[in-house]
Amino acid sequence: MPRPISARIHLDAIRNNLRLVKRTASSSRVWAVIKANAYGHGIERIFPALAEANGIALLDLDEAVRVRELGWTKPVLLLEGIFEPADVETADRHRLTVTVHCDDQLALLKAARPRERIDIQLKMNSGMNRLGFRPGEFARAWARASDVEAIGAIGLMSHFANADDGEIDWQIDEFDAATRDLPGERSLSNSAAVLWHARAHRDWVRPGTILYGASPTGCARHIKGFPLAAAMTLSSRIIGVQSLAAGETVGYGRTFTADRAMKIGVVACGYADGYPRHAPTGTPVMVDGVRTRVVGRVSMDMLTVDLTPCPDAGTGAQVELWGERIRVDEVAESSGTIGYELMCALARRVPVSVDAGVTSAHPV
């Protein structure tokens, strides 16, 4: 018998979340962001839930080809663009839209002779200071791009530095001033801007983490007003029970000491499965439908939980690590990270199944 840990992907949760995006940014079309193998959910697994998106956005050429092979006929956007001549050939063959954020990428397209012109998204560095042409250079970059024979439609895009926890008007103002006299469809909004900054919605929005039910801030309480459904449930079972006397410890490093007699449950899940090793005592977990806490240090294959709130739980009891009742953001926040990281870190050894019908995940 295999270990009892498993993950379940809820397609109706993704459909729900995509429809929420479309309602919230009702005047915009939607690039569904599925980078990093759909944030750990699996591109092939979630593909049936993406039908209402207007386009798909991702990073890797291989992932873009997989999307086309699955039958996607609408636009596909490479968010980091191209890096060598062979990439241009692939973009041409599979009708990909490519981000252009530097002169080197323009040079690759200028030297190319594609069968059809390649649409691009010209990227502005409006304050994130990662990729893109600075506002003062942007109009000239647009002019150079418009002279390239291989380039078709030119869209205009940028990316926000702090849409999740701050004010973004300064970046929008930079973008608007630099693009005022330029044609082309605009794309600014990431997940946080979709939810909280209507001014940024423009022609296209680019939701990522909210499609999977996670908070852009990494904090579950920040999405309480939005009916986002959890797209991934990670679950396991209790595989052993220990009784501790007051003063006894549990796990590596002896980081937890019982202050009274108590029972603990040993769960078949550890950091080799993708659960965060740095999850401290107190991280929430659900045992037999009862909320309790992790105690002690998470090890490679196991973690331990306090059975005080559920004294009847024993070997075989159901455990939800994150999902419908324990939000992935709760685990992440307790562990000093964000839900994105936990979803992407799901290990290959964890069996994954797909719930293609109505999800059991309740919106928050």
KEZA-875364 format. One record per residue (C-alpha): y, z, x negated. Coordinates in Angstrom, 1 decimal, padded with zeros to 4 digits. Example, Ala and Ser with C-alpha at 12.3 -4.5 7.8 and 13.67 -1.06 7.14 Angstrom:
BEGIN
+--------+--------+--------+
:     yy :     zz :     xx :
+--------+--------+--------+
: -004.5 :  007.8 : -012.3 :
: -001.1 :  007.1 : -013.7 :
+--------+--------+--------+
REM end
This chain:
BEGIN
+--------+--------+--------+
:     yy :     zz :     xx :
+--------+--------+--------+
:  000.0 :  000.0 :  000.0 :
:  003.5 : -000.9 : -001.4 :
:  006.2 :  001.7 : -001.8 :
:  007.9 :  002.4 :  001.5 :
:  011.4 :  001.3 :  000.5 :
:  012.8 : -001.8 :  002.2 :
:  016.0 : -003.6 :  003.1 :
:  016.7 : -005.3 :  006.4 :
:  019.4 : -008.0 :  006.9 :
:  020.9 : -008.2 :  010.3 :
:  022.2 : -011.7 :  011.1 :
:  023.9 : -010.7 :  014.4 :
:  025.9 : -008.2 :  012.4 :
:  027.3 : -011.1 :  010.2 :
:  027.9 : -013.2 :  013.4 :
:  029.8 : -010.2 :  014.9 :
:  031.9 : -009.8 :  011.8 :
:  032.7 : -013.5 :  011.5 :
:  033.8 : -013.5 :  015.1 :
:  036.0 : -010.5 :  014.5 :
:  037.7 : -012.4 :  011.6 :
:  038.3 : -015.4 :  013.8 :
:  039.8 : -013.2 :  016.5 :
:  042.0 : -011.3 :  014.1 :
:  043.2 : -014.4 :  012.3 :
:  043.1 : -016.6 :  015.3 :
:  045.4 : -019.3 :  014.0 :
:  043.4 : -019.7 :  010.8 :
:  040.3 : -021.4 :  009.7 :
:  037.7 : -019.4 :  007.8 :
:  036.2 : -019.8 :  004.4 :
:  033.1 : -017.5 :  004.6 :
:  032.8 : -016.0 :  001.1 :
:  029.2 : -015.8 :  000.0 :
:  029.5 : -015.3 : -003.8 :
:  027.1 : -013.2 : -005.7 :
:  024.2 : -014.4 : -003.6 :
:  026.1 : -013.4 : -000.4 :
:  027.0 : -010.0 : -001.8 :
:  023.3 : -009.3 : -002.4 :
:  022.2 : -010.2 :  001.1 :
:  020.7 : -013.6 :  000.0 :
:  022.3 : -017.0 :  000.8 :
:  019.2 : -018.4 :  002.4 :
:  018.7 : -015.3 :  004.5 :
:  022.2 : -015.2 :  005.9 :
:  022.8 : -018.9 :  006.2 :
:  021.9 : -019.1 :  009.9 :
:  024.7 : -016.6 :  010.7 :
:  027.4 : -018.8 :  009.2 :
:  027.5 : -021.6 :  011.7 :
:  030.9 : -020.6 :  013.2 :
:  032.6 : -020.6 :  009.8 :
:  034.8 : -023.6 :  008.9 :
:  033.9 : -023.6 :  005.3 :
:  031.9 : -021.7 :  002.7 :
:  033.4 : -020.3 : -000.6 :
:  031.5 : -019.2 : -003.6 :
:  031.5 : -019.2 : -007.4 :
:  028.4 : -020.9 : -008.8 :
:  027.6 : -024.6 : -008.8 :
:  023.9 : -023.7 : -008.3 :
:  024.8 : -021.7 : -005.2 :
:  027.0 : -024.6 : -003.9 :
:  024.1 : -027.0 : -004.3 :
:  021.8 : -024.5 : -002.5 :
:  024.2 : -024.4 :  000.5 :
:  024.2 : -028.2 :  000.7 :
:  020.4 : -028.3 :  000.5 :
:  020.3 : -025.9 :  003.4 :
:  022.1 : -028.5 :  005.5 :
:  025.8 : -027.3 :  005.4 :
:  028.0 : -030.3 :  006.0 :
:  031.4 : -028.6 :  006.2 :
:  033.6 : -027.9 :  003.2 :
:  032.3 : -025.8 :  000.2 :
:  034.9 : -024.3 : -002.1 :
:  034.2 : -023.3 : -005.8 :
:  036.5 : -020.3 : -006.2 :
:  036.7 : -020.5 : -010.0 :
:  036.6 : -024.3 : -010.2 :
:  035.0 : -026.4 : -012.9 :
:  034.3 : -025.8 : -016.6 :
:  032.9 : -029.0 : -018.1 :
:  032.5 : -032.8 : -017.2 :
:  029.1 : -032.3 : -015.7 :
:  030.6 : -029.9 : -013.2 :
:  032.9 : -032.7 : -011.9 :
:  029.8 : -034.9 : -011.4 :
:  028.1 : -032.2 : -009.4 :
:  031.3 : -031.6 : -007.3 :
:  031.5 : -035.3 : -006.6 :
:  027.8 : -035.6 : -005.7 :
:  027.8 : -032.7 : -003.3 :
:  031.4 : -033.1 : -001.9 :
:  032.7 : -029.8 : -003.2 :
:  036.3 : -028.6 : -003.1 :
:  037.3 : -027.1 : -006.4 :
:  039.8 : -024.5 : -007.3 :
:  042.2 : -025.6 : -010.1 :
:  043.9 : -022.8 : -011.9 :
:  044.8 : -024.3 : -015.3 :
:  045.7 : -027.5 : -017.1 :
:  042.2 : -027.7 : -018.7 :
:  040.7 : -028.2 : -015.3 :
:  043.3 : -030.8 : -014.4 :
:  042.3 : -032.6 : -017.6 :
:  038.7 : -032.6 : -016.6 :
:  039.6 : -034.2 : -013.3 :
:  041.9 : -036.7 : -015.0 :
:  039.2 : -037.9 : -017.2 :
:  036.7 : -038.2 : -014.4 :
:  035.8 : -041.3 : -012.3 :
:  034.2 : -039.8 : -009.2 :
:  032.8 : -042.0 : -006.4 :
:  035.2 : -040.3 : -004.0 :
:  038.3 : -038.2 : -004.6 :
:  037.7 : -034.5 : -005.0 :
:  039.7 : -032.1 : -002.9 :
:  041.2 : -029.2 : -004.8 :
:  042.8 : -025.8 : -004.1 :
:  045.7 : -025.4 : -006.6 :
:  045.9 : -021.7 : -007.5 :
:  049.0 : -019.7 : -008.1 :
:  049.2 : -016.6 : -010.1 :
:  051.6 : -014.7 : -007.8 :
:  051.1 : -011.3 : -009.4 :
:  047.3 : -010.7 : -009.8 :
:  047.6 : -012.0 : -013.4 :
:  044.0 : -013.3 : -013.6 :
:  043.9 : -017.0 : -012.8 :
:  046.5 : -019.5 : -011.7 :
:  049.8 : -021.2 : -012.5 :
:  052.8 : -018.9 : -012.5 :
:  055.3 : -019.5 : -009.7 :
:  057.8 : -021.1 : -012.0 :
:  055.2 : -023.6 : -013.2 :
:  053.5 : -024.3 : -009.9 :
:  055.6 : -027.2 : -008.6 :
:  055.1 : -029.0 : -011.9 :
:  051.4 : -028.3 : -011.8 :
:  051.3 : -029.8 : -008.2 :
:  053.1 : -032.9 : -009.5 :
:  050.6 : -033.3 : -012.3 :
:  047.7 : -032.9 : -009.9 :
:  049.1 : -035.4 : -007.4 :
:  049.2 : -038.0 : -010.2 :
:  045.4 : -037.6 : -010.9 :
:  043.5 : -040.5 : -009.5 :
:  040.3 : -038.4 : -009.0 :
:  042.1 : -035.7 : -006.8 :
:  042.2 : -036.0 : -003.1 :
:  043.8 : -033.4 : -000.8 :
:  045.7 : -030.6 : -002.6 :
:  045.5 : -027.1 : -000.9 :
:  047.6 : -024.2 : -002.1 :
:  046.1 : -020.8 : -002.7 :
:  046.7 : -017.4 : -004.3 :
:  045.0 : -014.0 : -004.4 :
:  046.4 : -010.5 : -003.7 :
:  046.3 : -007.6 : -006.2 :
:  046.5 : -004.8 : -003.7 :
:  046.1 : -005.9 : -000.1 :
:  043.6 : -003.2 :  000.4 :
:  045.8 : -000.2 : -000.4 :
:  049.4 : -001.4 : -000.8 :
:  052.3 : -003.7 :  000.1 :
:  051.8 : -007.4 : -000.5 :
:  055.1 : -009.0 :  000.7 :
:  056.2 : -009.3 : -002.9 :
:  053.4 : -011.7 : -003.6 :
:  053.8 : -013.6 : -000.4 :
:  057.5 : -014.0 : -001.2 :
:  056.6 : -015.4 : -004.6 :
:  054.1 : -017.8 : -003.1 :
:  056.4 : -019.0 : -000.3 :
:  059.4 : -019.5 : -002.7 :
:  057.4 : -021.6 : -005.1 :
:  055.6 : -023.7 : -002.5 :
:  058.5 : -024.1 :  000.0 :
:  058.9 : -027.9 : -000.7 :
:  055.2 : -028.7 : -001.3 :
:  052.8 : -030.1 :  001.3 :
:  049.3 : -028.9 :  001.7 :
:  047.3 : -026.3 :  003.6 :
:  047.7 : -022.7 :  002.5 :
:  045.1 : -020.0 :  001.8 :
:  046.1 : -016.4 :  000.9 :
:  044.1 : -013.8 :  002.7 :
:  041.1 : -011.9 :  001.4 :
:  039.2 : -009.4 :  003.5 :
:  042.0 : -006.7 :  003.4 :
:  044.7 : -009.2 :  004.2 :
:  042.7 : -010.5 :  007.2 :
:  042.6 : -007.0 :  008.7 :
:  046.0 : -005.6 :  007.8 :
:  048.5 : -008.3 :  006.8 :
:  048.9 : -010.9 :  009.5 :
:  051.8 : -012.5 :  007.7 :
:  049.3 : -013.7 :  005.1 :
:  046.9 : -015.5 :  007.4 :
:  048.1 : -019.1 :  007.0 :
:  045.9 : -022.1 :  007.4 :
:  042.8 : -020.6 :  005.9 :
:  041.5 : -017.0 :  005.3 :
:  038.8 : -016.0 :  002.8 :
:  036.9 : -013.0 :  004.1 :
:  034.2 : -011.6 :  001.9 :
:  033.1 : -008.0 :  002.1 :
:  034.0 : -007.6 :  005.8 :
:  031.5 : -010.3 :  006.7 :
:  028.8 : -007.8 :  005.6 :
:  030.4 : -004.8 :  007.4 :
:  031.8 : -003.1 :  004.3 :
:  035.4 : -001.8 :  003.9 :
:  037.8 : -003.7 :  001.7 :
:  039.0 : -000.3 :  000.4 :
:  035.6 :  001.1 : -000.2 :
:  036.4 :  003.8 :  002.3 :
:  034.6 :  003.8 :  005.6 :
:  037.3 :  005.6 :  007.6 :
:  039.7 :  002.7 :  006.9 :
:  037.8 :  000.3 :  009.1 :
:  037.3 :  002.7 :  012.0 :
:  039.5 :  000.6 :  014.2 :
:  037.5 : -002.6 :  013.6 :
:  034.1 : -003.2 :  015.2 :
:  032.4 : -004.3 :  012.0 :
:  028.6 : -004.0 :  011.9 :
:  026.5 : -003.2 :  008.9 :
:  024.6 : -006.3 :  007.8 :
:  022.2 : -004.5 :  005.5 :
:  020.0 : -001.4 :  006.1 :
:  018.3 :  000.2 :  003.1 :
:  015.5 :  002.5 :  004.2 :
:  012.6 :  004.4 :  002.8 :
:  010.4 :  007.4 :  003.5 :
:  009.8 :  010.9 :  002.3 :
:  006.8 :  010.8 : -000.1 :
:  006.7 :  014.5 : -001.0 :
:  008.1 :  017.9 :  000.0 :
:  008.8 :  020.9 : -002.3 :
:  009.8 :  024.4 : -001.4 :
:  012.4 :  026.0 : -003.6 :
:  013.1 :  029.6 : -004.1 :
:  016.7 :  030.8 : -004.6 :
:  017.7 :  030.0 : -008.2 :
:  015.2 :  027.2 : -008.7 :
:  016.5 :  023.7 : -009.8 :
:  015.4 :  020.2 : -009.0 :
:  015.4 :  017.0 : -011.0 :
:  016.5 :  015.8 : -014.4 :
:  019.3 :  017.8 : -016.0 :
:  018.7 :  020.6 : -013.5 :
:  022.0 :  019.7 : -011.9 :
:  021.2 :  021.3 : -008.5 :
:  020.3 :  025.0 : -008.1 :
:  019.1 :  026.3 : -004.8 :
:  021.3 :  029.2 : -003.5 :
:  018.5 :  030.3 : -001.1 :
:  015.0 :  029.4 : -000.2 :
:  014.9 :  025.8 :  001.0 :
:  012.8 :  022.7 :  001.4 :
:  013.6 :  019.4 : -000.3 :
:  012.2 :  015.9 :  000.4 :
:  011.4 :  013.4 : -002.3 :
:  012.4 :  009.9 : -001.3 :
:  011.0 :  006.6 : -002.7 :
:  014.3 :  005.2 : -003.8 :
:  016.1 :  005.4 : -007.2 :
:  018.6 :  003.6 : -009.4 :
:  016.0 :  000.9 : -010.2 :
:  016.1 :  000.0 : -006.5 :
:  019.9 : -000.3 : -006.6 :
:  020.9 :  003.2 : -005.4 :
:  023.7 :  004.6 : -007.6 :
:  022.5 :  006.9 : -010.3 :
:  025.8 :  008.7 : -010.2 :
:  025.5 :  009.6 : -006.5 :
:  026.2 :  013.4 : -006.7 :
:  024.8 :  016.2 : -004.6 :
:  026.3 :  015.9 : -001.2 :
:  026.0 :  012.1 : -000.9 :
:  025.1 :  011.5 :  002.8 :
:  021.6 :  010.3 :  003.8 :
:  019.8 :  010.2 :  007.1 :
:  016.3 :  011.8 :  007.6 :
:  014.5 :  011.3 :  010.9 :
:  017.8 :  010.6 :  012.5 :
:  019.5 :  013.7 :  011.1 :
:  022.4 :  013.5 :  008.7 :
:  021.8 :  015.5 :  005.5 :
:  022.5 :  015.2 :  001.8 :
:  021.2 :  014.1 : -001.6 :
:  020.6 :  017.0 : -004.0 :
:  020.2 :  016.8 : -007.7 :
:  020.2 :  013.8 : -010.0 :
:  019.0 :  010.4 : -008.8 :
:  016.2 :  009.2 : -011.0 :
:  014.8 :  005.7 : -011.6 :
:  012.3 :  005.7 : -008.7 :
:  013.1 :  008.7 : -006.6 :
:  015.8 :  010.9 : -005.2 :
:  015.7 :  014.3 : -003.5 :
:  017.3 :  015.4 : -000.2 :
:  018.0 :  018.7 :  001.5 :
:  015.7 :  019.2 :  004.5 :
:  017.5 :  022.2 :  005.8 :
:  019.1 :  020.3 :  008.8 :
:  015.7 :  018.7 :  009.6 :
:  013.1 :  021.4 :  008.9 :
:  010.3 :  019.5 :  010.7 :
:  010.7 :  016.4 :  008.5 :
:  007.7 :  016.0 :  006.2 :
:  005.8 :  013.3 :  004.2 :
:  006.3 :  010.0 :  006.0 :
:  009.7 :  010.8 :  007.6 :
:  012.1 :  007.9 :  007.9 :
:  015.1 :  007.8 :  005.6 :
:  018.2 :  005.6 :  005.9 :
:  020.0 :  005.3 :  002.6 :
:  022.7 :  003.2 :  004.1 :
:  023.0 :  000.9 :  007.1 :
:  023.8 :  001.5 :  010.7 :
:  024.4 :  005.3 :  010.6 :
:  025.1 :  006.0 :  007.0 :
:  027.8 :  003.4 :  006.0 :
:  027.4 :  001.8 :  002.6 :
:  031.0 :  002.8 :  002.0 :
:  030.2 :  006.5 :  002.5 :
:  027.5 :  006.3 : -000.2 :
:  029.9 :  004.3 : -002.4 :
:  032.9 :  006.6 : -001.9 :
:  030.8 :  009.7 : -002.7 :
:  029.6 :  007.9 : -005.9 :
:  033.0 :  006.8 : -007.1 :
:  032.5 :  003.1 : -006.4 :
:  032.8 :  000.6 : -003.6 :
:  030.3 : -000.8 : -001.1 :
:  030.5 : -004.3 : -002.7 :
:  028.8 : -003.0 : -005.9 :
:  026.0 : -001.3 : -004.0 :
:  025.2 : -004.3 : -001.9 :
:  025.3 : -006.6 : -004.9 :
:  023.1 : -004.2 : -006.9 :
:  020.1 : -004.3 : -004.5 :
:  017.1 : -004.7 : -006.9 :
:  014.7 : -007.6 : -006.8 :
:  011.8 : -005.2 : -006.4 :
:  013.0 : -004.1 : -002.9 :
:  011.3 : -006.0 : -000.2 :
:  013.8 : -007.7 :  002.2 :
:  013.3 : -008.8 :  005.7 :
:  015.6 : -010.5 :  008.2 :
:  016.5 : -009.4 :  011.7 :
:  017.4 : -012.8 :  013.2 :
:  018.0 : -011.4 :  016.7 :
:  020.3 : -008.7 :  018.1 :
:  021.0 : -006.2 :  015.4 :
:  020.4 : -002.5 :  015.8 :
:  023.5 : -001.9 :  013.7 :
:  026.3 : -000.3 :  015.8 :
:  029.9 : -001.3 :  015.0 :
:  032.1 :  001.4 :  013.7 :
+--------+--------+--------+
REM end
